[in-house]
Amino acid sequence: MEFSRHISKGLWAFADKALPAFYGIGYIFLVIRVLPQNEFGAFIIIQTIFVVVSTMSFSLALQPLIKYGAEPGSKSPYISISLMLSAIVYIFATLVVIFGKHFLSSLLDPHGQANLPMLLNYIPMLFLSALYRSFAVSLLQITYDIKKIFWIDAVYFLGTLFLILFLQMSDKFKTAEDLIILNIIGQSLSSLLALFLTFKMISIRFHIDHTSLWKMLNYGKYIFGGNSAYTVFTQADIFFISSFVGISGVAVYGAAKIFTRIFDVLGQVLQMFLIPYSSKTFFSGEMGSMRVTAEKTICFSTILFLPIFFVLLIFPEQILYILYSGKYTNAASLLMVFSFLALIAPWNGVSTSYLLGMGKAKEGFYLGLVFIALTSLLYVTLTPALGVLGTTLAFVISYLISTILYVKYLNRFIPLKIISVISRVKDVNEFLRKKLDIYFFHKQS
């Protein structure tokens, strides 16, 4: 994969994946500043449950669609099966949440700081409004139709922000329930646009091919296990804080963790390109090309994130004070710890994307089991001892160790060394020099 050939698509991808970050900025001013602390904490819990289930649906139904849909042959069987599996995951999760809402409420809100049983009733509508939107984005990812993905995501993220602003200007934005309803509306509008943009790509006749079904399940079950482990790491922190510290602690932690969305953006962009790319390239045996692409991607991404690392590490109190208008300044130490993700995220994004594309889902699952045990131990040990700061430390330490394990396993196939990645700085400089030369040439002309 020639790096420069994919820059234009990469820019669209970054624009698309920057939408959650832009939403996060608006979220700071329109939500975190406005909602009472307990209401904000309650919404984070509902959002976390939604993210956990969505990740499971993506792992079992959509990740296999991206892999096998990118390979030669008919995509129709995979499309039908993907929709079916997505629906099954959401229906099962809905039954668990609805019938177990009182147990979940006592576990996640032991002090009764929020009306969780009532808020949990909205979970089925969140699932339904997001189902087709998530499917369509994965389908378009196969053909690298990034522009359509951008507009689907834009309707949700920008549309939801507009709805929040409108309700706030009407002085009717007061509770977590208001925010949940607006998210349902935004996701529904996005799904409608997704249906319009992908209608010609889907098979009208719903057909289940058993060979394709077992093929997707055999691959998806390991992705499901591996991503479930990753979800334990990225989302279970909220549940531990809610249980041990309380919903107010969730709000403080959420105010700091929102800054890590920029690192999630990188991982999603890399997966968008590297999974289909590594699936094709590994199949053809072009290991040298894969190594070069990995080194350049890690190097470029790290250079991009270095300023973010230093700003979050050196000026956390100032950032929190300015953005939250004096609110949540006690999250400064958390932000300093989170800053180190900037140095780890490029390695994690490349290694996990490559392993998924290479079909090493089974191995990723076993690594994930180790990851679950480690993460759970750290959360259980550090959260009761250090409170929210302990959870933050556990999060970053787990992320670092898991990345080391993924890179170490990837080295069996593609050698990735720190010194080789650093040496790619000259390639980045050369690329930028050429782009600047072209720019000034056209400007002078």
ABEGO torsion letter per residue (X at the ends): XBAAAAAAAAAAAAAAAAAAAAAAAAAAAAAAAABBAAAAAAAAAAAAAAAAAAAAAAAAAAAAAAAAAABBEBAAAAAAAAAAAAAAAAAAAAAAAAAAAAAAAAAABAAGABBAAAAAAAAAAAAAAAAAAAAAAAAAAAAGBAAAAAAAAAAAAAAAAAAAAAAAAAGABABAAAAAAAAAAAAAAAAAAAAAAAAAABBABBBBBAAAAAAAAAAAAAAAAAAAAAAAAAAAAAAAAAAAAEAAAAAAAAAAAAAAAAAAAAAAAAAAAAAAAAAAAAAAGBAAAAAAAAAAAAAAAAAAAAAAAAAAAAAAAAAAAAAAGGBGAAAAAAAAAAAAAAAAAAAAAAAAAAAAAAGAAAAAAAAAAAAAAAAAAAAAAAAAAAEAAAAAAAAAAAAAAAAAAAAAAAAAABBBBAAAAAAAAAAAAAAAAAAAAAAAAAAAX
